[in-house]
C-alpha cells in the first residue's frame, strides 16, 4: 500500500497546478515533469548518504505529501474555487463528444486498461531487464545507494537510470517487483494525453486530438513495450513533454519565456537521464527552440539557452559524475553502436534499412522482394548492405520471424507497418493540401520530428532491434497524423481509419510473445517464476536447481562469475524468495574497469560461501573445477550445462 505515496504526491502536484488552468492535460504534463525532478532529487540525495532504505524512502515521500497537501489547502481560497467552477463549466461546454469519438475513447481505454492488467500480473521478463534494468535496481537496494559497484556487465552502471530510479522507489515501498512494469505503462498514458495536447497546439479540433491519441495508443511496439521494464516509452513521454513546452513557448508572451525555458530544460534533462537515444530526439527540438528565441529575443536569447542547458545538466549531474569518475567519460563506456563512416549514401542506406524493420509481413514472398529491392538500391548507391561499419547485426534482412497467427509479438523487434503506411499517406496529403500546410507550426513540427529519425539513421548502426528505438518517433508524429486525418473532407473515412487502427491493435494486445493473455501458457496460468524465464525457458530448471543447492548449504553470501551476458535478475528473485537470511550478492573476479571498485570498503571484505558461475561457450568446452577468489579455493559442487556452483 505504501507505493501510493509517490503517486499521491504526483496527484497533489497536479491539484496545485490545475487550480488556475482550464485544460487538465496541461496540468498533468507539468505535474509529471516536476514529479520527475522531485524523484530524481530524492534518489540522488538519499544515495549520497546511503539512505536508500524503506524507512527513508517512506518518510521522504510521506513528508513531501504532507507539505504539498498543506500548500494546497493554504491556497484553496473561495475565489479560486469559484474560478475552478467557471472553468469546469466552460470545459464541459467545449467537450460535447459525438458518439463516434466516444467510441474511439472507449477503444483507447480498453487497450490501455488491458495492457495495464498485463503489466501488473506479469513479472518483468524482458531480456535487457534480466541483464541490467532490474539487476541494477536489486544492487541499489542492497547497497542503499545508486553508486557504481563492481560488475561483469558494465551497462548496469553507465546506462541512463531514470526509469530504474522510479522502479527502485516502487520496489522498496511495495516489497517486490509487482509494480515495476507500471513505469512504462504510465508513460504510455502520458504520451496518449500529451500527443492530444500537441495536436491541439497544432490547430486540431477535438476530433484531431482524439485521432492523435488513437494513433499513439495503437502503435504495436508501444503496446508490447508498455507492459515491460524497457524504457523507450519513458523517453518518448519526456520528448512529448519537450515538444509541448516548445510549442507553448512559441505561442506564449515574452513574460512566460523563462518559465517555459525551465520546463524545456527539465523535460530535456529527464529524457536524457532516461536513455541515451534521447540525444537524437531532443536535439532537433532544441535547435527549433534556439532559432525561435534568436529571432524573438535577439541578443538576449542567451538567457533561455542558459536556463535550458543548466537545468538539463543539473538533472544529469549525479549520473554524469558517477560515470566520469569510473569511465573518465560522462557517457560511460564507448559502444559499438555508432556509425564509423558517414555520407549521403550512408544516410540513404540506413533510412532504407531502418524503414525495412517496419515492413515485414507474414508473406514470405513480400519480405523476399523487399529484401532484394533494398539490396539492389544499395548496389546503385555503392554501399555494402552488410558493411560492419554501419551494421551492428551481422547481416541485414527484412524481418520475418512472424508466428503462425501472423503477429510476432516481440517487444524487441516488432514493426509498425500500418502506422508507417498511414504516416506516408498523411505526409502525401499534407504536401498536396495547401489549406493544411497553413496551420500554425505544423510544417515546422513535421520537419523537426522527421529530423529526429534522420539524425538517428545518420549516427546509429543498423541492427535488428532498432525498431524499438524508433518508438519515440512514432509517438511524436502521431499529432501530425491526427491533424491531417481531422482535415479530410470525408469525415467518415477518417473515422474508419482510426477504427481500423484500434481493431488491428488487438492482436498485439492479446498475443504478446512473452506476456500473452491468449495462449496455452498465458500470464494467468503460468507461475510467476516461470514467467521470469519467458525469454530463456531452458534456464528455469538450471537456476532453480542451483538456488536449491545453495539453500541446502544455508549459503546467503553469493558470489557471481557471470561473464558479459549475466541474465542474473532471476537469481535475485529465487535467492531472496525462500531464504530466511539476508542475501548478499556480489560479482567477483571482475576483469573490466569496474574491478577497481572491489577495493572499496563496501566490497573488499566480501566473503562468499558459494559462487555461481555462468558457463560461456569457451568454458563449456573445458569446465573449470575450481575458482580462486582472494586466495581461497572454491570447488565445483553442483553442475549443469549453463551454471556451476562452487563451494568454499
C-alpha positions as CSV (number, residue, x, y, z in Angstrom):
1,X,0.0,0.0,0.0
2,X,2.9,2.3,0.6
3,X,3.5,2.6,-3.2
4,X,0.7,5.0,-3.4
5,X,2.7,7.7,-1.6
6,X,4.8,8.8,-4.7
7,X,1.6,8.6,-6.8
8,X,-0.4,10.7,-4.2
9,X,2.4,13.2,-4.3
10,X,2.0,13.4,-8.1
11,X,-1.7,13.9,-7.7
12,X,-1.1,16.7,-5.1
13,X,1.3,18.5,-7.5
14,X,-1.4,18.1,-10.2
15,X,-4.0,19.6,-8.0
16,X,-1.8,22.6,-7.1
17,X,-1.1,23.3,-10.8
18,X,-4.6,22.7,-12.0
19,X,-6.2,25.3,-9.8
20,X,-5.7,28.1,-12.3
21,X,-5.7,26.1,-15.6
22,X,-8.6,25.3,-18.0
23,X,-7.1,22.2,-19.5
24,X,-6.3,19.4,-17.1
25,X,-3.9,17.8,-19.7
26,X,-1.5,20.8,-19.4
27,X,-1.6,20.4,-15.6
28,X,-0.8,16.7,-15.8
29,X,2.2,17.2,-18.1
30,X,3.6,19.9,-15.8
31,X,2.9,17.9,-12.7
32,X,4.7,14.8,-14.2
33,X,7.7,16.9,-15.1
34,X,8.0,18.4,-11.6
35,X,7.4,15.0,-10.0
36,X,10.2,13.5,-12.2
37,X,12.6,16.2,-10.9
38,X,11.5,15.6,-7.4
39,X,12.0,11.8,-7.6
40,X,15.5,12.4,-9.1
41,X,16.4,14.8,-6.3
42,X,15.2,12.4,-3.6
43,X,17.1,9.5,-5.1
44,X,20.4,11.4,-5.6
45,X,20.3,13.0,-2.1
46,X,19.5,9.8,-0.2
47,X,22.1,7.9,-2.2
48,X,24.9,10.3,-1.1
49,X,24.4,9.1,2.5
50,X,23.5,5.5,1.6
51,X,20.0,6.1,2.9
52,X,18.0,4.3,0.2
53,X,16.1,2.2,2.6
54,X,12.4,1.5,3.2
55,X,12.2,3.9,6.2
56,X,13.9,6.9,4.5
57,X,12.1,6.4,1.2
58,X,8.7,6.1,3.0
59,X,9.5,9.1,5.3
60,X,10.6,11.3,2.5
61,X,7.5,10.7,0.3
62,X,5.3,11.0,3.4
63,X,6.8,14.3,4.3
64,X,6.6,15.5,0.7
65,X,2.9,14.6,0.5
66,X,2.1,16.4,3.8
67,X,3.9,19.6,2.6
68,X,2.1,19.5,-0.8
69,X,-1.3,19.0,0.8
70,X,-0.7,21.8,3.3
71,X,0.2,24.2,0.5
72,X,-2.8,23.1,-1.5
73,X,-5.3,23.9,1.3
74,X,-3.5,27.1,2.2
75,X,-4.0,28.3,-1.3
76,X,-7.5,27.0,-1.7
77,X,-9.4,30.3,-1.3
78,X,-13.0,30.7,-2.1
79,X,-12.1,32.9,-5.1
80,X,-10.1,30.1,-6.6
81,X,-12.9,27.7,-6.1
82,X,-15.2,30.0,-8.0
83,X,-12.7,30.2,-10.8
84,X,-12.4,26.4,-10.9
85,X,-16.2,26.1,-11.2
86,X,-16.3,28.6,-14.0
87,X,-13.5,26.9,-15.9
88,X,-15.1,23.5,-15.3
89,X,-18.4,24.5,-16.8
90,X,-16.6,26.1,-19.8
91,X,-14.7,22.9,-20.3
92,X,-17.8,20.8,-20.2
93,X,-19.4,23.0,-22.8
94,X,-16.4,22.6,-25.1
95,X,-16.2,18.9,-24.7
96,X,-19.5,17.7,-26.0
97,X,-18.4,14.5,-27.6
98,X,-20.2,12.9,-30.5
99,X,-20.8,9.1,-30.4
100,X,-18.1,8.1,-32.8
101,X,-15.5,10.0,-30.8
102,X,-16.9,8.5,-27.6
103,X,-16.4,5.0,-29.1
104,X,-12.8,5.8,-30.0
105,X,-12.1,6.9,-26.5
106,X,-13.6,3.7,-25.2
107,X,-11.3,1.8,-27.6
108,X,-8.2,3.6,-26.3
109,X,-9.4,3.0,-22.7
110,X,-9.8,-0.8,-23.4
111,X,-6.3,-1.0,-24.9
112,X,-4.7,0.9,-22.1
113,X,-6.6,-1.0,-19.4
114,X,-5.7,-4.4,-20.8
115,X,-2.0,-3.5,-21.2
116,X,-2.1,-2.2,-17.6
117,X,-3.5,-5.6,-16.4
118,X,-0.7,-7.4,-18.2
119,X,1.8,-5.0,-16.6
120,X,0.6,-5.8,-13.1
121,X,0.1,-9.6,-13.4
122,X,3.2,-10.4,-15.4
123,X,6.6,-10.0,-13.8
124,X,9.5,-8.2,-15.5
125,X,10.9,-10.6,-18.1
126,X,12.4,-8.6,-20.9
127,X,15.9,-9.8,-21.9
128,X,17.6,-6.4,-21.1
129,X,15.7,-6.2,-17.8
130,X,17.2,-9.5,-16.8
131,X,20.7,-8.3,-17.8
132,X,20.7,-4.8,-16.3
133,X,17.4,-2.9,-15.9
134,X,16.2,-4.9,-12.9
135,X,19.6,-6.3,-11.8
136,X,20.9,-2.8,-11.1
137,X,17.8,-2.0,-9.0
138,X,18.5,-5.1,-6.9
139,X,22.1,-3.9,-6.3
140,X,20.9,-0.4,-5.4
141,X,18.5,-1.7,-2.8
142,X,21.2,-4.0,-1.4
143,X,23.9,-1.2,-1.3
144,X,21.4,1.5,-0.2
145,X,22.9,3.7,-2.9
146,X,22.9,4.2,-6.7
147,X,26.7,4.4,-6.7
148,X,28.6,2.3,-9.2
149,X,29.6,-1.2,-8.0
150,X,31.9,-4.0,-9.3
151,X,30.1,-6.0,-12.0
152,X,30.9,-8.1,-15.0
153,X,28.3,-6.3,-17.1
154,X,29.1,-2.5,-17.2
155,X,25.8,-1.4,-18.8
156,X,24.3,-2.0,-15.3
157,X,26.4,1.1,-14.4
158,X,26.6,3.6,-17.2
159,X,23.2,3.2,-18.8
160,X,20.9,6.2,-18.1
161,X,19.0,5.3,-14.9
162,X,15.8,7.4,-14.5
163,X,13.3,4.6,-15.3
164,X,15.1,2.4,-12.8
165,X,15.0,5.2,-10.2
166,X,11.2,5.0,-10.4
167,X,11.3,1.2,-10.2
168,X,13.6,1.5,-7.2
169,X,11.1,3.5,-5.3
170,X,8.2,1.3,-6.3
171,X,10.1,-1.8,-5.4
172,X,11.3,-0.6,-2.0
173,X,7.8,0.6,-1.0
174,X,5.9,-2.4,-2.3
175,X,8.5,-5.1,-1.2
176,X,8.6,-6.7,-4.7
177,X,8.6,-6.1,-8.4
178,X,4.8,-6.3,-9.0
179,X,4.7,-2.6,-10.0
180,X,7.9,-2.4,-12.0
181,X,6.2,-2.6,-15.3
182,X,3.9,0.3,-14.5
183,X,6.6,2.9,-15.2
184,X,6.3,2.1,-19.0
185,X,2.6,1.8,-18.8
186,X,2.2,5.2,-17.0
187,X,4.5,6.7,-19.7
188,X,2.2,5.2,-22.4
189,X,-0.8,7.0,-20.8
190,X,1.3,10.2,-20.5
191,X,2.1,10.0,-24.2
192,X,-1.5,9.5,-25.2
193,X,-2.5,12.6,-23.3
194,X,0.5,14.6,-24.4
195,X,0.1,14.0,-28.1
196,X,-3.6,15.0,-27.9
197,X,-2.4,18.3,-26.3
198,X,0.3,18.8,-29.0
199,X,-2.4,18.2,-31.7
200,X,-4.5,20.9,-30.1
201,X,-1.5,23.3,-30.3
202,X,-1.1,22.4,-33.9
203,X,-4.6,23.5,-34.6
204,X,-6.6,20.3,-34.4
205,X,-10.1,20.3,-33.2
206,X,-11.4,17.7,-30.7
207,X,-11.6,15.0,-33.4
208,X,-8.0,15.6,-34.4
209,X,-6.9,15.4,-30.7
210,X,-8.7,12.1,-30.2
211,X,-7.3,10.8,-33.5
212,X,-3.8,11.6,-32.3
213,X,-4.5,9.7,-29.1
214,X,-5.7,6.6,-31.0
215,X,-2.7,6.6,-33.3
216,X,-0.4,6.6,-30.3
217,X,-2.3,4.0,-28.3
218,X,-2.3,1.5,-31.2
219,X,1.4,1.6,-32.1
220,X,2.3,-2.2,-32.0
221,X,5.8,-1.6,-30.5
222,X,4.3,0.7,-27.9
223,X,1.6,-1.8,-26.9
224,X,4.2,-4.6,-26.4
225,X,6.7,-2.4,-24.5
226,X,4.1,-0.7,-22.2
227,X,3.9,-3.8,-20.1
228,X,7.7,-4.2,-19.7
229,X,10.6,-2.6,-17.9
230,X,12.2,-1.3,-21.1
231,X,12.5,2.5,-21.2
232,X,11.6,3.6,-24.8
233,X,8.1,4.7,-23.8
234,X,9.6,6.7,-20.9
235,X,11.9,8.6,-23.2
236,X,9.0,9.1,-25.6
237,X,7.0,10.7,-22.8
238,X,9.7,13.2,-21.9
239,X,10.3,14.2,-25.5
240,X,6.5,14.6,-25.9
241,X,6.7,17.0,-22.9
242,X,9.6,18.8,-24.5
243,X,7.6,19.2,-27.8
244,X,4.6,20.5,-25.8
245,X,6.7,23.0,-23.9
246,X,8.4,24.2,-27.1
247,X,5.1,24.9,-28.8
248,X,3.8,26.6,-25.7
249,X,6.8,28.9,-25.7
250,X,6.3,29.8,-29.3
251,X,2.7,30.8,-28.6
252,X,3.3,32.4,-25.2
253,X,4.0,36.0,-24.2
254,X,7.6,37.1,-23.6
255,X,7.0,37.2,-19.9
256,X,6.5,33.5,-19.9
257,X,9.6,32.5,-21.8
258,X,11.8,31.9,-18.7
259,X,9.3,29.7,-17.1
260,X,8.8,27.7,-20.3
261,X,12.6,27.5,-20.6
262,X,12.8,25.9,-17.2
263,X,10.2,23.4,-18.4
264,X,12.1,22.7,-21.6
265,X,15.3,22.2,-19.7
266,X,13.5,19.9,-17.2
267,X,12.0,17.6,-19.9
268,X,15.2,17.6,-21.8
269,X,17.2,16.6,-18.8
270,X,14.7,13.9,-17.8
271,X,14.7,12.5,-21.3
272,X,18.5,12.2,-21.4
273,X,18.5,10.7,-17.9
274,X,16.1,8.0,-19.1
275,X,18.0,6.7,-22.2
276,X,21.0,7.6,-24.3
277,X,18.9,7.7,-27.5
278,X,17.3,10.8,-26.1
279,X,20.1,12.9,-27.6
280,X,18.9,12.2,-31.1
281,X,15.3,13.1,-30.3
282,X,15.8,16.2,-28.2
283,X,18.4,17.8,-30.5
284,X,16.1,18.9,-33.4
285,X,13.6,20.4,-30.9
286,X,16.3,22.3,-29.1
287,X,17.5,23.7,-32.5
288,X,14.0,24.8,-33.2
289,X,13.8,26.4,-29.8
290,X,17.1,28.2,-30.2
291,X,16.3,29.6,-33.7
292,X,12.9,30.8,-32.5
293,X,14.4,32.6,-29.5
294,X,17.2,34.2,-31.5
295,X,14.5,35.6,-33.9
296,X,12.3,36.8,-31.0
297,X,14.9,38.0,-28.4
298,X,17.9,38.7,-30.5
299,X,21.0,39.1,-28.3
300,X,19.0,38.2,-25.1
301,X,18.5,34.7,-26.4
302,X,21.3,33.5,-24.2
303,X,19.1,33.7,-21.1
304,X,16.6,30.9,-22.1
305,X,19.5,28.9,-23.5
306,X,21.4,29.2,-20.2
307,X,18.3,28.0,-18.3
308,X,17.7,25.0,-20.6
309,X,21.4,24.0,-20.5
310,X,21.8,24.4,-16.8
311,X,18.6,22.5,-15.8
312,X,19.4,19.7,-18.1
313,X,22.9,19.4,-16.8
314,X,21.9,19.6,-13.2
315,X,19.3,16.8,-13.6
316,X,22.0,14.6,-15.1
317,X,24.9,15.8,-12.9
318,X,24.9,12.8,-10.5
319,X,24.9,10.2,-13.2
320,X,27.5,12.1,-15.3
321,X,29.8,12.3,-12.3
322,X,29.5,8.7,-11.4
323,X,30.3,7.7,-15.0
324,X,33.2,10.2,-15.2
325,X,34.8,9.0,-12.0
326,X,34.8,5.4,-13.2
327,X,35.0,5.6,-17.0
328,X,36.6,9.0,-17.5
329,X,33.6,10.0,-19.6
330,X,30.2,11.3,-18.5
331,X,28.6,8.9,-21.1
332,X,30.3,5.8,-19.8
333,X,32.0,3.2,-21.9
334,X,32.1,3.7,-25.7
335,X,29.8,1.4,-27.5
336,X,29.9,-0.2,-30.9
337,X,26.5,1.2,-32.0
338,X,27.8,4.4,-33.7
339,X,28.4,4.5,-37.4
340,X,32.1,4.5,-38.3
341,X,31.6,6.1,-41.7
342,X,29.3,8.9,-42.9
343,X,27.9,10.4,-46.1
344,X,24.7,10.9,-48.0
345,X,24.8,7.3,-49.3
346,X,25.3,6.0,-45.8
347,X,22.3,8.0,-44.7
348,X,20.2,6.7,-47.5
349,X,21.3,3.1,-46.7
350,X,20.3,3.5,-43.0
351,X,17.0,5.1,-43.8
352,X,16.0,2.3,-46.1
353,X,17.2,-0.4,-43.7
354,X,15.5,1.2,-40.7
355,X,12.3,1.6,-42.6
356,X,12.6,-2.1,-43.6
357,X,12.3,-3.1,-39.9
358,X,8.6,-2.0,-40.2
359,X,7.6,-3.6,-43.5
360,X,7.9,-7.2,-42.7
361,X,4.7,-9.3,-43.1
362,X,3.7,-13.0,-42.7
363,X,4.0,-13.2,-46.5
364,X,7.4,-14.6,-47.3
365,X,7.3,-13.5,-50.9
366,X,6.7,-9.9,-49.9
367,X,9.7,-10.0,-47.5
368,X,11.9,-11.6,-50.1
369,X,11.0,-9.0,-52.8
370,X,11.6,-6.1,-50.3
371,X,14.9,-7.6,-49.3
372,X,16.1,-7.9,-52.9
373,X,14.9,-4.4,-53.8
374,X,16.8,-2.8,-50.9
375,X,19.9,-4.8,-51.8
376,X,19.7,-3.6,-55.5
377,X,19.4,0.0,-54.3
378,X,22.5,-0.5,-52.2
379,X,24.4,-1.7,-55.2
380,X,23.3,1.5,-57.0
381,X,24.4,3.8,-54.2
382,X,27.7,1.9,-53.7
383,X,27.2,0.7,-50.2
384,X,27.5,-2.8,-48.9
385,X,24.2,-3.7,-47.3
386,X,26.1,-5.7,-44.6
387,X,29.0,-3.2,-44.1
388,X,30.1,-3.8,-40.5
389,X,31.0,-0.1,-40.2
390,X,27.3,0.7,-40.4
391,X,25.7,-2.6,-39.3
392,X,25.7,-3.9,-35.7
393,X,23.9,-7.1,-36.6
394,X,26.0,-9.4,-38.8
395,X,23.5,-9.5,-41.7
396,X,20.8,-7.2,-43.0
397,X,17.3,-8.7,-43.6
398,X,13.7,-7.6,-43.8
399,X,12.4,-9.0,-40.6
400,X,10.1,-12.1,-40.8
401,X,10.0,-14.1,-37.7
402,X,6.2,-14.0,-37.6
403,X,4.3,-16.6,-35.7
404,X,1.6,-18.8,-37.2
405,X,-1.1,-16.2,-36.4
406,X,0.9,-13.5,-38.2
407,X,1.9,-11.5,-35.2
408,X,5.5,-11.6,-33.9
409,X,4.6,-10.1,-30.5
410,X,8.2,-9.4,-29.9
411,X,8.9,-6.2,-27.9
412,X,12.5,-6.1,-29.2
413,X,11.8,-6.2,-32.9
414,X,8.1,-5.7,-33.8
415,X,7.4,-3.4,-36.7
416,X,4.7,-0.7,-37.1
417,X,3.7,-1.5,-40.7
418,X,0.2,0.0,-40.6
419,X,1.4,3.2,-38.8
420,X,4.2,3.6,-41.3
421,X,1.8,3.4,-44.2
422,X,-0.5,5.9,-42.6
423,X,2.3,8.3,-41.9
424,X,3.4,8.1,-45.6
425,X,-0.2,8.7,-46.7
426,X,-0.7,11.7,-44.3
427,X,2.6,13.3,-45.5
428,X,1.4,13.0,-49.1
429,X,-1.9,14.6,-48.2
430,X,-0.1,17.3,-46.3
431,X,2.1,18.1,-49.3
432,X,-0.9,18.3,-51.7
433,X,-3.3,20.2,-49.4
434,X,-2.3,23.8,-49.1
435,X,-5.0,24.5,-46.5
436,X,-3.5,22.1,-44.0
437,X,0.0,23.5,-44.6
438,X,-1.2,26.9,-43.5
439,X,-1.9,25.6,-40.0
440,X,0.4,27.2,-37.4
441,X,3.7,25.4,-36.8
442,X,2.5,22.1,-38.3
443,X,5.2,22.3,-41.1
444,X,7.9,23.1,-38.6
445,X,6.7,20.4,-36.3
446,X,6.8,17.8,-39.1
447,X,10.3,18.8,-40.2
448,X,11.6,18.7,-36.6
449,X,10.0,15.3,-36.0
450,X,11.3,13.8,-39.2
451,X,14.7,15.2,-38.4
452,X,14.9,13.1,-35.2
453,X,14.6,9.9,-37.4
454,X,17.2,11.2,-39.9
455,X,19.7,12.0,-37.2
456,X,19.2,8.6,-35.7
457,X,19.8,7.0,-39.1
458,X,22.9,9.1,-39.7
459,X,24.6,8.3,-36.4
460,X,23.5,4.8,-35.3
461,X,24.3,1.5,-36.9
462,X,21.5,-0.7,-38.3
463,X,20.6,-3.5,-36.0
464,X,17.7,-6.0,-36.0
465,X,16.1,-4.4,-32.9
466,X,16.3,-0.8,-33.9
467,X,12.6,-0.7,-34.3
468,X,12.1,-0.4,-30.5
469,X,14.3,2.6,-30.5
470,X,12.0,4.2,-33.2
471,X,9.1,4.3,-30.7
472,X,9.6,8.0,-29.7
473,X,9.5,8.9,-33.4
474,X,6.1,7.1,-34.0
475,X,4.7,8.8,-30.9
476,X,6.0,12.2,-31.8
477,X,4.5,12.1,-35.3
478,X,1.1,11.0,-34.1
479,X,-0.2,14.6,-33.6
480,X,0.7,15.4,-37.2
481,X,-1.2,12.3,-38.4
482,X,-4.2,13.3,-36.2
483,X,-4.3,16.8,-37.6
484,X,-4.2,15.6,-41.2
485,X,-6.9,13.0,-40.6
486,X,-9.2,15.6,-39.0
487,X,-8.9,17.8,-42.0
488,X,-10.0,15.2,-44.5
489,X,-13.2,16.3,-46.4
490,X,-14.9,13.0,-45.9
491,X,-15.0,12.6,-42.2
492,X,-16.3,9.1,-42.3
493,X,-13.0,8.0,-44.0
494,X,-11.0,9.3,-41.0
495,X,-13.3,7.6,-38.5
496,X,-13.0,4.3,-40.4
497,X,-9.2,4.6,-40.5
498,X,-8.8,5.2,-36.8
499,X,-11.4,2.5,-36.0
500,X,-9.3,0.1,-38.1
501,X,-6.2,1.1,-36.1
502,X,-8.0,0.1,-32.9
503,X,-9.1,-3.3,-34.3
504,X,-5.7,-4.0,-35.8
505,X,-4.1,-3.3,-32.4
506,X,-5.9,-6.1,-30.6
507,X,-3.6,-9.0,-31.7
508,X,-0.7,-7.1,-30.3
509,X,-2.6,-6.6,-27.0
510,X,-3.6,-10.3,-26.6
511,X,-0.6,-12.1,-28.2
512,X,2.4,-10.5,-26.6
513,X,5.1,-13.3,-27.1
514,X,6.4,-13.0,-23.6
515,X,3.3,-11.9,-21.7
516,X,0.4,-13.4,-23.6
517,X,-3.2,-13.2,-22.5
518,X,-4.5,-15.7,-25.0
519,X,-2.2,-18.7,-25.1
520,X,-1.8,-22.2,-23.6
521,X,0.9,-20.7,-21.3
522,X,-0.7,-17.3,-20.7
523,X,0.0,-14.9,-17.8
524,X,-3.0,-16.2,-15.8
525,X,-1.9,-19.8,-15.9
526,X,1.9,-19.8,-15.8
527,X,3.5,-19.3,-12.4
528,X,5.3,-16.0,-11.8
529,X,8.7,-17.8,-11.5
530,X,8.1,-19.5,-14.9
531,X,7.3,-16.1,-16.5
532,X,10.7,-14.7,-15.5
533,X,12.2,-17.2,-17.9
534,X,9.9,-16.5,-20.9
535,X,12.9,-15.4,-23.0
536,X,15.0,-18.3,-22.0
537,X,12.8,-21.1,-20.6
538,X,15.6,-23.7,-20.7
539,X,17.3,-21.8,-17.8
540,X,14.4,-22.2,-15.3
541,X,15.4,-25.7,-14.2
542,X,19.0,-24.8,-14.0
543,X,18.5,-21.7,-12.0
544,X,16.1,-23.2,-9.5
545,X,18.4,-26.2,-9.1
546,X,21.4,-24.0,-8.3
547,X,19.5,-22.0,-5.8
548,X,18.0,-25.0,-4.1
549,X,21.5,-26.4,-3.7
550,X,22.8,-23.2,-2.2
551,X,19.8,-23.1,0.2
552,X,20.6,-26.6,1.3
553,X,24.0,-25.4,2.2
554,X,22.5,-22.4,4.1
555,X,24.6,-20.1,1.9
556,X,23.4,-16.5,1.8
557,X,26.6,-14.7,0.6
558,X,26.7,-15.4,-3.1
559,X,29.5,-14.5,-5.5
560,X,28.7,-14.2,-9.2
561,X,31.0,-15.0,-12.0
562,X,28.6,-14.4,-14.9
563,X,30.5,-13.1,-17.9
564,X,29.2,-10.4,-20.3
565,X,25.6,-11.7,-20.6
566,X,24.8,-12.2,-16.9
567,X,21.0,-12.6,-17.1
568,X,21.1,-12.5,-13.4
569,X,17.9,-10.9,-12.1
570,X,16.0,-14.3,-11.8
571,X,18.8,-15.4,-9.5
572,X,18.0,-12.4,-7.2
573,X,14.3,-13.4,-7.2
574,X,15.0,-17.1,-6.5
575,X,17.6,-16.4,-3.8
576,X,15.5,-13.9,-1.9
577,X,12.3,-15.9,-2.2
578,X,12.9,-18.8,0.2
579,X,16.0,-17.7,2.1
580,X,15.4,-16.7,5.7
581,X,18.7,-14.9,5.9
582,X,19.5,-11.6,4.3
583,X,21.1,-12.5,0.9
584,X,24.1,-10.5,-0.3
585,X,25.2,-10.9,-3.9
586,X,28.4,-9.5,-5.5
587,X,30.3,-10.0,-8.7
588,X,33.7,-11.5,-8.1
589,X,37.0,-11.6,-10.1
590,X,35.7,-8.8,-12.3
591,X,38.1,-8.1,-15.2
592,X,36.6,-4.8,-16.6
593,X,37.2,-1.3,-15.4
594,X,34.7,-1.7,-12.5
595,X,37.2,-4.1,-10.9
596,X,38.8,-1.1,-9.1
597,X,35.6,-0.8,-7.1
598,X,36.3,-4.1,-5.4
599,X,38.9,-2.3,-3.3
600,X,36.3,-0.1,-1.7
601,X,35.3,-0.7,1.9
602,X,31.8,-1.9,0.9
603,X,33.2,-4.7,-1.3
604,X,36.7,-5.6,-0.3
605,X,35.8,-7.8,2.7
606,X,33.1,-9.8,0.9
607,X,33.5,-13.5,1.7
608,X,31.1,-15.6,-0.4
609,X,30.2,-19.1,0.9
610,X,29.3,-20.1,-2.6
611,X,29.9,-18.9,-6.2
612,X,27.5,-19.2,-9.1
613,X,29.4,-19.3,-12.4
614,X,27.7,-18.9,-15.8
615,X,29.2,-21.2,-18.4
616,X,30.4,-19.4,-21.6
617,X,30.9,-21.2,-25.0
618,X,34.6,-21.4,-24.2
619,X,34.1,-22.7,-20.6
620,X,31.6,-25.3,-21.7
621,X,34.3,-27.0,-23.8
622,X,36.6,-27.3,-20.8
623,X,34.9,-26.7,-17.4
624,X,37.0,-25.3,-14.6
625,X,36.8,-27.4,-11.4
626,X,38.0,-24.6,-9.1
627,X,37.7,-20.8,-8.7
628,X,40.2,-18.8,-6.8
629,X,38.9,-15.7,-5.0
630,X,41.0,-13.6,-2.6
631,X,43.3,-16.6,-2.1
632,X,40.6,-19.0,-1.2
633,X,39.7,-22.0,-3.3
634,X,36.1,-22.8,-4.3
635,X,35.3,-26.3,-5.7
636,X,32.7,-27.1,-8.3
637,X,30.0,-28.8,-6.2
638,X,26.9,-28.6,-8.4
639,X,26.8,-28.7,-12.1
640,X,24.6,-28.1,-15.2
641,X,25.2,-27.2,-18.8
642,X,24.6,-23.5,-18.1
643,X,25.6,-22.9,-14.5
644,X,28.1,-24.3,-12.0
645,X,28.0,-23.8,-8.2
646,X,31.3,-23.6,-6.4
647,X,31.6,-24.1,-2.6
648,X,34.5,-23.0,-0.4
